[in-house]
Amino acid sequence: MKNALILSTLLMTTACASTSTKPASEINSAKGFDSVLSTYQYPFPVHYYNFKSQGQDLKMAYMDVAPTKESNKGTIVLLHGKNFPGAYFETLINSLTAEGFRVIVPDQIGFGKSTKPAYYQYSFHALGQNTQNLLKSLNVEKYKLLGHSMGGMVASRMSLMFPDSITQLFLVNPIGLEDWKTMTSYRPVEDGFRGELASSAEKIKQYQLDSYYDGKWKPEYDKWLEIPTGWILGPDYPVIAWNAALTSDMVFTQPVIYEFKNIKAPTVLIIGQRDRTAIGKAWAPEENKKKMGNYPVLGRQAARLIPKSKLEELKGLGHMPFIEDYNAFWSAMKKHL
């Protein structure tokens, strides 16, 4: 009943919202996608971990890819960012399996092919516990862990929650290297929801162009517009937008930076130096906008805070180094494996 009431509210809000669903001319996702991307094919077989959390039945999608050669290198887990599913790790998965690693890539609840609940108390603790439970179900006791963007916040929290499980931590342009709520004002979830509803294919592309690729678009980036564009055109966009607003609130209000000093795992920070990502920068005071998201400074600060850390600075690259220049990214990561 509660679930239905919330969904009904979301749908009524959508009906009153002004949204654009015209797809960008470069994107071929006119049919739209449902909330769990039923018609979107991932690069490797997708499995599901079924579990109960917060009084509801949920499904966590994941890829579990075996090494392409016999090896005892163990398992590495890859955690996606906020605006992408685990599928964007395809090239990295191929490199890691060729090196002899088993690679597990979950979609967090609220993302990708996993359940989009109408209500959920999102926290990095909850996402971390869900992920650890998934790994236990696969008999994975120890593993390396890589998190990109928001996945870096999940990975940092997991390293604090499960220090005996994580043998090495990779943080790739993680967000949360500063506490944004001390630099800009809080926006209610409803504001974030309205912003998500007002999204369009053109706005998504412009955001990626400005935030990820320094204004230089390449044809290979088109594929990462397909999912968000398809969701806007699909039947379930209100609940997708609601989950996006809830997870944005989690990211803004739950910084991990104050506990970096307690991370025990050997850590490698891989930081694209052009990155200037900061949640809330758009409405921050002008004097703070210039300070927020300064990744060259933030990366070095994080390296000082995390006890067993090494820093790889990737000049000329932004928030998506393994998409923008994979060879440069892989060269930086491989030497630490």
C-alpha positions as CSV (number, residue, x, y, z in Angstrom):
1,M,0.0,0.0,0.0
2,K,2.7,2.4,1.0
3,N,4.7,1.5,-2.2
4,A,1.6,2.2,-4.3
5,L,0.9,5.5,-2.7
6,I,4.4,6.8,-3.2
7,L,4.4,5.7,-6.9
8,S,1.0,7.4,-7.4
9,T,2.5,10.6,-5.9
10,L,5.5,10.4,-8.2
11,L,3.3,9.9,-11.3
12,M,1.0,12.8,-10.4
13,T,4.1,15.0,-9.9
14,T,5.4,14.0,-13.3
15,A,2.1,14.9,-14.9
16,C,2.5,18.4,-13.6
17,A,6.1,18.7,-14.5
18,S,7.4,20.3,-17.7
19,T,9.8,17.8,-19.2
20,S,11.4,17.4,-22.6
21,T,11.7,13.9,-24.0
22,K,13.1,14.8,-27.4
23,P,16.2,12.6,-27.9
24,A,19.5,14.0,-29.0
25,S,19.9,13.3,-32.7
26,E,23.0,11.2,-32.1
27,I,21.2,8.7,-29.8
28,N,19.2,5.7,-31.0
29,S,17.1,4.8,-27.9
30,A,13.8,6.0,-29.2
31,K,11.9,3.0,-27.8
32,G,12.8,3.8,-24.2
33,F,13.9,1.6,-21.4
34,D,12.0,0.3,-18.3
35,S,13.5,0.8,-14.8
36,V,15.6,-2.4,-14.9
37,L,16.9,-2.0,-18.5
38,S,15.2,-5.3,-19.6
39,T,16.0,-4.6,-23.3
40,Y,19.5,-3.2,-22.8
41,Q,22.3,-5.7,-23.2
42,Y,25.3,-5.7,-20.9
43,P,28.7,-6.8,-22.3
44,F,28.8,-9.9,-20.1
45,P,26.0,-12.2,-18.7
46,V,24.0,-10.6,-15.9
47,H,23.0,-12.5,-12.7
48,Y,20.8,-11.5,-9.9
49,Y,21.2,-11.6,-6.1
50,N,17.7,-11.7,-4.5
51,F,17.4,-10.4,-1.0
52,K,15.2,-8.6,1.5
53,S,16.1,-5.2,2.7
54,Q,14.1,-2.6,4.6
55,G,11.0,-4.8,4.4
56,Q,11.0,-5.3,0.7
57,D,12.2,-7.9,-1.9
58,L,15.0,-6.5,-4.0
59,K,17.2,-7.7,-6.9
60,M,20.8,-6.7,-7.3
61,A,22.2,-7.2,-10.8
62,Y,25.8,-8.1,-11.2
63,M,28.3,-9.5,-13.7
64,D,30.7,-12.2,-12.6
65,V,33.5,-12.6,-15.2
66,A,36.0,-15.4,-14.9
67,P,39.7,-14.9,-15.7
68,T,40.8,-15.8,-19.2
69,K,43.8,-17.7,-17.9
70,E,44.5,-19.9,-14.9
71,S,45.6,-17.7,-12.0
72,N,45.6,-17.4,-8.3
73,K,45.3,-13.6,-8.4
74,G,41.9,-13.7,-6.8
75,T,38.9,-11.3,-7.2
76,I,38.5,-7.6,-7.8
77,V,35.2,-5.9,-7.4
78,L,34.3,-2.8,-9.4
79,L,31.8,-0.2,-8.1
80,H,30.2,2.2,-10.6
81,G,29.5,5.9,-10.2
82,K,26.2,7.7,-9.9
83,N,25.5,8.4,-13.5
84,F,26.5,5.0,-15.0
85,P,25.8,1.3,-14.5
86,G,28.5,-1.3,-14.1
87,A,28.5,-1.9,-17.9
88,Y,30.8,1.1,-18.5
89,F,33.7,-1.0,-17.0
90,E,33.7,-3.3,-20.1
91,T,37.2,-2.4,-21.3
92,L,38.6,-2.6,-17.7
93,I,36.9,-6.0,-17.1
94,N,38.6,-7.3,-20.2
95,S,42.0,-6.1,-19.1
96,L,41.6,-7.5,-15.6
97,T,40.4,-10.9,-16.7
98,A,43.4,-11.1,-19.1
99,E,45.6,-10.4,-16.1
100,G,44.1,-13.4,-14.3
101,F,41.5,-11.8,-12.0
102,R,37.9,-12.8,-11.4
103,V,35.9,-9.6,-11.8
104,I,32.6,-8.9,-10.1
105,V,30.6,-5.8,-11.0
106,P,27.4,-5.1,-9.2
107,D,24.7,-2.5,-10.0
108,Q,23.8,-1.0,-6.7
109,I,20.1,-0.9,-5.7
110,G,18.6,2.1,-7.5
111,F,21.0,1.8,-10.5
112,G,21.4,0.0,-13.7
113,K,19.5,-3.3,-13.9
114,S,18.9,-3.5,-10.2
115,T,15.6,-2.7,-8.4
116,K,14.5,0.9,-8.3
117,P,12.4,1.0,-5.0
118,A,9.7,3.5,-4.5
119,Y,11.1,4.1,-1.0
120,Y,14.5,3.2,0.4
121,Q,16.7,4.7,3.1
122,Y,19.8,5.1,1.0
123,S,23.1,5.2,2.8
124,F,26.6,4.1,2.0
125,H,26.4,1.7,4.9
126,A,23.4,0.0,3.3
127,L,24.9,-0.2,-0.2
128,G,28.1,-1.5,1.3
129,Q,26.3,-4.1,3.3
130,N,24.3,-5.2,0.3
131,T,27.5,-5.6,-1.7
132,Q,29.2,-7.5,1.0
133,N,26.3,-9.9,1.3
134,L,26.3,-10.4,-2.4
135,L,30.0,-11.3,-2.3
136,K,29.4,-13.7,0.6
137,S,26.7,-15.5,-1.4
138,L,29.4,-16.0,-4.1
139,N,31.9,-17.3,-1.5
140,V,34.2,-14.4,-1.9
141,E,35.9,-13.7,1.4
142,K,38.8,-11.4,0.3
143,Y,39.0,-9.1,-2.7
144,K,40.5,-6.0,-4.2
145,L,38.0,-3.2,-4.5
146,L,37.8,-0.4,-7.1
147,G,35.3,2.5,-6.9
148,H,34.8,5.3,-9.4
149,S,33.1,8.6,-8.6
150,M,30.2,7.8,-6.2
151,G,31.5,4.2,-6.2
152,G,34.6,5.6,-4.5
153,M,32.4,6.7,-1.6
154,V,30.8,3.3,-1.4
155,A,34.3,1.6,-1.6
156,S,35.7,3.9,1.1
157,R,32.8,3.0,3.4
158,M,33.2,-0.7,2.7
159,S,36.9,-0.5,3.5
160,L,35.9,0.9,6.9
161,M,33.1,-1.6,7.5
162,F,35.0,-4.7,6.3
163,P,38.7,-4.1,6.8
164,D,39.5,-7.8,6.9
165,S,37.9,-8.5,3.5
166,I,39.5,-5.8,1.3
167,T,43.1,-6.5,0.4
168,Q,43.6,-3.4,-1.8
169,L,41.6,-0.3,-2.6
170,F,41.5,1.7,-5.8
171,L,39.8,5.1,-5.8
172,V,39.3,6.5,-9.3
173,N,38.3,10.2,-9.3
174,P,36.1,9.5,-6.2
175,I,33.6,12.2,-5.2
176,G,33.4,13.1,-1.6
177,L,37.0,14.3,-1.2
178,E,35.6,17.4,0.4
179,D,32.5,18.1,2.5
180,W,30.2,20.1,0.2
181,K,27.6,20.9,2.9
182,T,30.1,23.1,4.6
183,M,30.6,25.1,1.3
184,T,27.1,25.4,-0.1
185,S,23.4,25.2,1.0
186,Y,21.3,22.0,1.3
187,R,18.6,21.4,-1.2
188,P,15.6,19.2,-0.3
189,V,15.1,15.9,-2.1
190,E,12.0,17.3,-3.7
191,D,14.1,20.0,-5.4
192,G,16.4,17.3,-6.7
193,F,13.4,15.3,-7.9
194,R,12.1,18.2,-9.9
195,G,15.5,18.8,-11.4
196,E,15.6,15.1,-12.5
197,L,12.1,15.3,-14.1
198,A,13.2,18.4,-16.1
199,S,16.1,16.5,-17.6
200,S,16.3,15.8,-21.4
201,A,18.7,14.1,-23.8
202,E,20.2,17.4,-24.8
203,K,20.8,18.4,-21.2
204,I,22.4,15.1,-20.4
205,K,24.8,15.3,-23.3
206,Q,25.7,18.9,-22.4
207,Y,26.4,18.0,-18.8
208,Q,28.7,15.1,-19.9
209,L,30.4,17.3,-22.4
210,D,31.0,20.1,-19.9
211,S,31.7,17.9,-16.8
212,Y,33.6,14.9,-18.2
213,Y,35.1,15.6,-21.6
214,D,36.3,19.3,-21.5
215,G,33.9,20.3,-24.3
216,K,35.4,17.7,-26.7
217,W,32.9,15.0,-27.8
218,K,34.0,11.8,-29.4
219,P,31.6,9.3,-31.2
220,E,32.5,6.6,-28.7
221,Y,30.9,8.6,-25.9
222,D,27.5,8.3,-27.6
223,K,26.8,4.9,-26.1
224,W,26.8,6.3,-22.5
225,L,23.9,8.6,-23.5
226,E,21.7,5.7,-24.5
227,I,20.6,4.6,-21.0
228,P,19.7,8.0,-19.5
229,T,18.0,9.0,-22.7
230,G,16.1,5.7,-22.9
231,W,15.0,6.1,-19.3
232,I,13.5,9.5,-20.0
233,L,11.6,8.1,-22.9
234,G,10.5,4.9,-21.0
235,P,7.5,4.2,-18.8
236,D,9.3,4.2,-15.4
237,Y,11.0,7.6,-15.4
238,P,9.3,9.0,-12.3
239,V,10.6,6.2,-10.0
240,I,14.1,6.4,-11.7
241,A,14.1,10.2,-11.1
242,W,13.0,9.7,-7.5
243,N,15.8,7.2,-6.8
244,A,18.3,9.6,-8.5
245,A,17.2,12.4,-6.1
246,L,17.5,10.1,-3.1
247,T,21.0,9.0,-4.0
248,S,22.0,12.6,-4.6
249,D,20.9,13.4,-1.1
250,M,23.0,10.5,0.2
251,V,26.1,11.7,-1.6
252,F,25.7,15.3,-0.4
253,T,25.0,14.5,3.3
254,Q,27.2,11.5,4.0
255,P,30.9,12.5,3.5
256,V,33.5,9.8,4.2
257,I,36.5,12.2,4.2
258,Y,36.6,12.5,8.0
259,E,37.3,8.8,8.3
260,F,40.0,8.5,5.6
261,K,42.6,8.3,8.4
262,N,41.0,5.0,9.5
263,I,41.3,3.1,6.1
264,K,43.6,0.2,6.6
265,A,43.8,-1.2,3.1
266,P,46.7,-0.2,0.8
267,T,45.1,2.4,-1.4
268,V,45.8,3.7,-4.8
269,L,44.2,7.1,-5.8
270,I,44.0,7.6,-9.6
271,I,43.0,11.2,-10.2
272,G,42.3,12.9,-13.5
273,Q,43.7,16.3,-12.9
274,R,41.1,18.2,-15.0
275,D,38.2,17.1,-12.9
276,R,36.2,19.8,-11.1
277,T,33.2,17.7,-10.0
278,A,31.4,19.0,-6.8
279,I,27.8,18.4,-5.8
280,G,26.1,21.7,-5.0
281,K,28.6,23.9,-6.8
282,A,25.9,25.3,-9.1
283,W,24.1,27.1,-6.2
284,A,27.2,27.7,-4.0
285,P,28.3,31.3,-3.2
286,E,30.7,32.6,-5.8
287,E,33.7,32.6,-3.5
288,N,33.2,28.9,-2.8
289,K,32.5,27.9,-6.4
290,K,36.2,28.6,-7.3
291,K,37.3,26.3,-4.4
292,M,35.1,23.4,-4.9
293,G,36.1,20.3,-6.9
294,N,39.8,21.1,-7.2
295,Y,40.9,17.6,-7.8
296,P,44.7,18.3,-8.1
297,V,44.5,19.7,-4.5
298,L,41.9,17.2,-3.2
299,G,43.8,14.1,-4.5
300,R,47.0,15.1,-2.7
301,Q,45.0,15.9,0.4
302,A,43.4,12.5,0.3
303,A,46.7,10.8,-0.2
304,R,48.0,12.5,3.0
305,L,44.9,11.4,5.0
306,I,44.8,7.7,3.9
307,P,47.7,6.0,5.7
308,K,48.9,3.4,3.1
309,S,48.1,5.4,-0.1
310,K,49.8,6.1,-3.4
311,L,48.7,8.8,-5.8
312,E,48.6,8.6,-9.6
313,E,47.9,11.9,-11.2
314,L,46.7,11.8,-14.8
315,K,47.4,15.1,-16.5
316,G,44.9,16.4,-19.0
317,L,42.1,13.9,-18.0
318,G,38.9,14.6,-16.2
319,H,36.3,12.7,-14.2
320,M,36.2,9.7,-16.6
321,P,39.8,8.7,-17.2
322,F,39.1,5.1,-18.2
323,I,36.6,6.3,-20.8
324,E,38.5,9.4,-22.0
325,D,42.0,7.8,-22.3
326,Y,41.9,4.1,-21.3
327,N,45.6,3.4,-22.1
328,A,46.8,6.2,-19.8
329,F,44.4,5.0,-17.0
330,W,45.4,1.3,-17.4
331,S,49.1,2.1,-17.4
332,A,48.6,3.9,-14.0
333,M,46.5,1.1,-12.5
334,K,48.3,-2.0,-13.8
335,K,51.6,-1.2,-12.0
336,H,49.9,-1.3,-8.6
337,L,48.0,-4.6,-9.1
